[in-house]
Each structure stands twice: as C-alpha cells, then as structure tokens.
Amino acid sequence: QVQLVESGGGLVQAGGSLTLSCAASGMFFSITTMGWYRRAPGKQLELVAFITSDGIINYADSVKGRFTISRDNAKKTVDLQMNSLKFEDTAVYYCNTRLIGVEHWGQGTQVTVSS
C-alpha cells in the first residue's frame, strides 16, 4: 500500500532553515504529483507547495521566495527546503499525494519556529 513518511521537522529560531523530506513507497512515484501541506494551531489545512511529475511547481503566496520543493524520482523522495522561517510557519507539515482519486497522507512532522 501507499506509504508516505516525513522527516526533518524540529525546533528552529526565526530566520533559520529546515529541510523536510518525504519518502514514498507502494506507488509509481515518478508519475505522481506530490505536495506539502501544513496545519497551524487553530487554523485550517493549507497547501504549501506541490510539484508535478513534469516538474511544474506551485507555492502558496505565504512561502514564495522562501521555500523550495524538489523531488528525486530515483529515491522516491520529495523535499521541502524552508529558509527564512517565520513564527507563523509553525505547523505540522504533511506530505500528500492523490492516486485514482484517493488522498494519501503521511503522519506529519512538527515544525516549530521560535520568535
């Protein structure tokens, strides 16, 4: 079955950087759009960035210029490089994909930015 496993979260000071990684298995990774979402305390789930199989990328306005999404089809991983982190980036970050209309999610990784 499809499995998405995130790693790389943690505590960082404002202005710092973190890289999240999502390892996928049980799917044809190279042909699948992969995304990162986040849920901040008391807020709705938000799409942070996605990358298609063709390398088309889109970012939420709130992270443009600071976050970079990338994928390695050979390793079946999708990374989210986060720079210039802000307090408001504090959230649980989830890796996501949709296959044949079914959403698949990782367990999430906590990112906490101290101000």
Accessible surface in RSA format (square Angstrom, percent):
REM  Atomic radii and reference values for relative SASA: ProtOr
REM  Chains: A
REM  Algorithm: Lee & Richards
REM  Probe-radius: 1.40
REM  Slices: 20
REM RES _ NUM      All-atoms   Total-Side   Main-Chain    Non-polar    All polar
REM                ABS   REL    ABS   REL    ABS   REL    ABS   REL    ABS   REL
RES GLN A   1   177.05  99.0 124.68  91.1  52.37 124.7  66.88 142.4 110.17  83.6
RES VAL A   2    29.94  19.7  12.36  11.2  17.58  42.3  12.36  10.7  17.58  47.7
RES GLN A   3    97.59  54.6  93.45  68.3   4.14   9.9  15.61  33.2  81.99  62.2
RES LEU A   4     9.78   5.4   0.54   0.4   9.24  23.2   0.54   0.4   9.24  24.9
RES VAL A   5    78.42  51.6  76.26  69.0   2.16   5.2  76.26  66.3   2.16   5.9
RES GLU A   6     6.80   3.9   0.00   0.0   6.80  16.2   0.00   0.0   6.80   5.5
RES SER A   7    61.24  51.7  56.36  75.2   4.87  11.2  41.61  88.6  19.62  27.5
RES GLY A   8    36.75  45.3   0.00   N/A  36.75  45.3  24.28  66.6  12.47  27.9
RES GLY A   9    29.03  35.8   0.00   N/A  29.03  35.8   2.81   7.7  26.21  58.7
RES GLY A  10    29.52  36.4   0.00   N/A  29.52  36.4  29.42  80.7   0.09   0.2
RES LEU A  11   132.50  73.8 100.17  71.7  32.32  81.2 100.17  70.4  32.32  87.0
RES VAL A  12    23.88  15.7  18.18  16.5   5.70  13.7  23.88  20.8   0.00   0.0
RES GLN A  13   138.40  77.4 135.71  99.2   2.70   6.4  37.55  79.9 100.85  76.5
RES ALA A  14    54.80  50.4  30.84  47.6  23.97  54.5  31.22  44.0  23.58  62.5
RES GLY A  15    55.75  68.8   0.00   N/A  55.75  68.8  29.64  81.3  26.11  58.5
RES GLY A  16    21.83  26.9   0.00   N/A  21.83  26.9  21.05  57.8   0.78   1.7
RES SER A  17    58.40  49.4  39.02  52.1  19.39  44.7  22.80  48.6  35.60  49.9
RES LEU A  18    35.60  19.8  30.52  21.8   5.08  12.8  35.60  25.0   0.00   0.0
RES THR A  19    60.21  42.8  45.39  46.0  14.82  35.3  35.51  47.7  24.71  37.3
RES LEU A  20     0.00   0.0   0.00   0.0   0.00   0.0   0.00   0.0   0.00   0.0
RES SER A  21    33.15  28.0  32.85  43.8   0.30   0.7  21.25  45.3  11.90  16.7
RES CYS A  22     0.00   0.0   0.00   0.0   0.00   0.0   0.00   0.0   0.00   0.0
RES ALA A  23    49.59  45.6  46.55  71.8   3.03   6.9  46.73  65.8   2.86   7.6
RES ALA A  24     8.81   8.1   0.07   0.1   8.74  19.9   0.51   0.7   8.30  22.0
RES SER A  25    50.20  42.4  49.57  66.2   0.64   1.5  40.53  86.3   9.67  13.6
RES GLY A  26    51.37  63.4   0.00   N/A  51.37  63.4  26.78  73.5  24.59  55.1
RES MET A  27    17.65   9.1   0.33   0.2  17.32  41.2  11.13   9.5   6.52   8.6
RES PHE A  28   163.73  81.9 157.18  97.4   6.54  17.0 161.22  97.7   2.51   7.2
RES PHE A  29     2.45   1.2   0.73   0.5   1.72   4.5   0.73   0.4   1.72   4.9
RES SER A  30    53.71  45.4  47.21  63.0   6.51  15.0  23.39  49.8  30.33  42.5
RES ILE A  31   126.93  72.2 105.43  78.5  21.49  51.8 105.43  75.9  21.49  58.3
RES THR A  32     7.14   5.1   3.81   3.9   3.33   7.9   5.51   7.4   1.63   2.5
RES THR A  33    61.36  43.6  54.53  55.3   6.83  16.3  35.87  48.2  25.48  38.5
RES MET A  34     0.07   0.0   0.04   0.0   0.03   0.1   0.07   0.1   0.00   0.0
RES GLY A  35     3.83   4.7   0.00   N/A   3.83   4.7   2.58   7.1   1.25   2.8
RES TRP A  36     0.00   0.0   0.00   0.0   0.00   0.0   0.00   0.0   0.00   0.0
RES TYR A  37    51.97  24.3  51.97  29.6   0.00   0.0  17.39  13.1  34.58  42.6
RES ARG A  38    14.14   5.9  13.95   7.1   0.19   0.5   1.27   1.7  12.87   7.8
RES ARG A  39   114.63  48.1 110.05  56.1   4.58  10.9  35.93  49.1  78.70  47.7
RES ALA A  40    15.64  14.4  13.50  20.8   2.15   4.9  13.76  19.4   1.88   5.0
RES PRO A  41   107.95  78.7  80.48  73.4  27.47  99.8  93.27  77.0  14.68  91.2
RES GLY A  42    91.90 113.3   0.00   N/A  91.90 113.3  45.67 125.3  46.23 103.5
RES LYS A  43   136.80  66.7 122.15  74.9  14.65  34.9  81.12  73.0  55.68  59.3
RES GLN A  44   159.38  89.1 148.15 108.3  11.23  26.7  51.28 109.2 108.10  82.0
RES LEU A  45    63.64  35.4  38.90  27.8  24.74  62.2  38.90  27.3  24.74  66.6
RES GLU A  46    62.23  35.7  57.86  43.8   4.37  10.4  32.87  63.6  29.36  24.0
RES LEU A  47    66.56  37.1  56.94  40.7   9.61  24.2  56.94  40.0   9.61  25.9
RES VAL A  48     0.13   0.1   0.12   0.1   0.00   0.0   0.13   0.1   0.00   0.0
RES ALA A  49     0.42   0.4   0.00   0.0   0.42   1.0   0.42   0.6   0.00   0.0
RES PHE A  50    52.24  26.1  52.24  32.4   0.00   0.0  52.24  31.7   0.00   0.0
RES ILE A  51     9.05   5.2   9.05   6.7   0.00   0.0   9.05   6.5   0.00   0.0
RES THR A  52    26.33  18.7  26.33  26.7   0.00   0.0  26.33  35.4   0.00   0.0
RES SER A  53    48.30  40.8  28.24  37.7  20.06  46.2   5.57  11.9  42.73  59.9
RES ASP A  54   124.13  86.9  88.06  87.6  36.07  85.3  24.93  58.7  99.20  98.9
RES GLY A  55    40.05  49.4   0.00   N/A  40.05  49.4  21.18  58.1  18.88  42.3
RES ILE A  56   108.79  61.9 103.74  77.3   5.05  12.2 108.79  78.3   0.00   0.0
RES ILE A  57    70.36  40.0  42.38  31.6  27.98  67.4  42.38  30.5  27.98  75.9
RES ASN A  58    71.15  49.1  68.65  66.3   2.50   6.0   8.23  19.8  62.92  60.8
RES TYR A  59    47.54  22.2  37.76  21.5   9.78  25.4  34.65  26.0  12.89  15.9
RES ALA A  60    21.45  19.7   8.90  13.7  12.55  28.5  19.45  27.4   2.00   5.3
RES ASP A  61   119.86  84.0  97.27  96.8  22.60  53.4  37.73  88.8  82.14  81.9
RES SER A  62    56.53  47.8  35.08  46.8  21.44  49.4  47.69 101.6   8.84  12.4
RES VAL A  63     0.15   0.1   0.15   0.1   0.00   0.0   0.15   0.1   0.00   0.0
RES LYS A  64   114.80  56.0  95.83  58.8  18.97  45.2  53.10  47.8  61.70  65.7
RES GLY A  65    85.92 106.0   0.00   N/A  85.92 106.0  43.67 119.8  42.25  94.6
RES ARG A  66    29.39  12.3  25.28  12.9   4.11   9.8  24.65  33.7   4.74   2.9
RES PHE A  67     5.11   2.6   0.00   0.0   5.11  13.3   0.00   0.0   5.11  14.6
RES THR A  68    70.76  50.3  69.88  70.8   0.88   2.1  43.88  58.9  26.88  40.6
RES ILE A  69     2.25   1.3   0.00   0.0   2.25   5.4   0.00   0.0   2.25   6.1
RES SER A  70    53.66  45.3  51.16  68.3   2.50   5.8  34.76  74.0  18.90  26.5
RES ARG A  71    43.01  18.1  14.18   7.2  28.82  68.6  17.14  23.4  25.86  15.7
RES ASP A  72    53.39  37.4  47.81  47.6   5.58  13.2  21.93  51.6  31.46  31.4
RES ASN A  73    64.57  44.5  49.75  48.1  14.82  35.7  18.54  44.6  46.03  44.5
RES ALA A  74    99.97  91.9  57.56  88.8  42.41  96.5  69.50  97.9  30.47  80.7
RES LYS A  75   152.25  74.3 128.41  78.8  23.84  56.8  79.51  71.6  72.74  77.5
RES LYS A  76    83.00  40.5  82.78  50.8   0.22   0.5  43.98  39.6  39.02  41.6
RES THR A  77    25.84  18.4  25.62  26.0   0.23   0.5  19.61  26.3   6.24   9.4
RES VAL A  78     0.19   0.1   0.00   0.0   0.19   0.5   0.19   0.2   0.00   0.0
RES ASP A  79    45.66  32.0  45.41  45.2   0.25   0.6   5.95  14.0  39.71  39.6
RES LEU A  80     0.00   0.0   0.00   0.0   0.00   0.0   0.00   0.0   0.00   0.0
RES GLN A  81    60.29  33.7  60.16  44.0   0.12   0.3  27.97  59.5  32.32  24.5
RES MET A  82     0.00   0.0   0.00   0.0   0.00   0.0   0.00   0.0   0.00   0.0
RES ASN A  83    57.80  39.9  57.80  55.9   0.00   0.0  16.02  38.6  41.78  40.4
RES SER A  84    59.41  50.2  54.92  73.3   4.50  10.4  19.19  40.9  40.22  56.3
RES LEU A  85     2.30   1.3   0.00   0.0   2.30   5.8   0.00   0.0   2.30   6.2
RES LYS A  86    91.80  44.8  89.70  55.0   2.11   5.0  44.12  39.7  47.69  50.8
RES PHE A  87   120.76  60.4 117.67  72.9   3.09   8.0 117.67  71.3   3.09   8.8
RES GLU A  88   105.34  60.5  89.34  67.6  16.00  38.1  49.65  96.0  55.69  45.5
RES ASP A  89     0.47   0.3   0.47   0.5   0.00   0.0   0.00   0.0   0.47   0.5
RES THR A  90    20.60  14.7  19.05  19.3   1.55   3.7  19.05  25.6   1.55   2.3
RES ALA A  91     1.02   0.9   0.25   0.4   0.77   1.7   1.02   1.4   0.00   0.0
RES VAL A  92    42.31  27.8  42.22  38.2   0.09   0.2  42.22  36.7   0.09   0.3
RES TYR A  93     0.00   0.0   0.00   0.0   0.00   0.0   0.00   0.0   0.00   0.0
RES TYR A  94    49.48  23.1  49.48  28.2   0.00   0.0  21.06  15.8  28.42  35.0
RES CYS A  95     0.00   0.0   0.00   0.0   0.00   0.0   0.00   0.0   0.00   0.0
RES ASN A  96    10.59   7.3  10.55  10.2   0.04   0.1   0.00   0.0  10.59  10.2
RES THR A  97     1.22   0.9   0.00   0.0   1.22   2.9   1.22   1.6   0.00   0.0
RES ARG A  98   154.79  65.0 136.02  69.3  18.77  44.7  37.91  51.8 116.88  70.8
RES LEU A  99    42.50  23.7  38.31  27.4   4.20  10.5  40.52  28.5   1.99   5.3
RES ILE A 100   177.41 101.0 142.16 105.9  35.25  85.0 155.79 112.2  21.62  58.7
RES GLY A 101    65.11  80.3   0.00   N/A  65.11  80.3  29.51  81.0  35.60  79.7
RES VAL A 102    82.99  54.6  80.27  72.7   2.72   6.6  82.99  72.1   0.00   0.0
RES GLU A 103    69.05  39.6  50.95  38.5  18.10  43.1  37.26  72.1  31.78  25.9
RES HIS A 104    45.23  24.7  41.86  29.1   3.37   8.6  28.94  29.8  16.29  19.0
RES TRP A 105   104.05  41.8  75.22  36.4  28.84  67.7  61.93  33.0  42.12  68.3
RES GLY A 106     8.67  10.7   0.00   N/A   8.67  10.7   1.79   4.9   6.87  15.4
RES GLN A 107   116.33  65.0  82.18  60.1  34.15  81.3  71.25 151.7  45.08  34.2
RES GLY A 108    12.83  15.8   0.00   N/A  12.83  15.8   0.75   2.1  12.08  27.1
RES THR A 109    18.49  13.2  13.51  13.7   4.99  11.9   7.32   9.8  11.17  16.9
RES GLN A 110    84.21  47.1  75.27  55.0   8.95  21.3  48.49 103.2  35.72  27.1
RES VAL A 111     0.00   0.0   0.00   0.0   0.00   0.0   0.00   0.0   0.00   0.0
RES THR A 112    48.72  34.7  48.72  49.4   0.00   0.0  37.00  49.7  11.72  17.7
RES VAL A 113     0.71   0.5   0.00   0.0   0.71   1.7   0.00   0.0   0.71   1.9
RES SER A 114    42.93  36.3  36.43  48.6   6.50  15.0  35.42  75.4   7.51  10.5
RES SER A 115   122.19 103.3  60.06  80.2  62.12 143.1  52.51 111.8  69.68  97.6
END  Absolute sums over single chains surface
CHAIN  1 A     6198.2       4719.9       1478.3       3561.3       2636.9
END  Absolute sums over all chains
TOTAL          6198.2       4719.9       1478.3       3561.3       2636.9
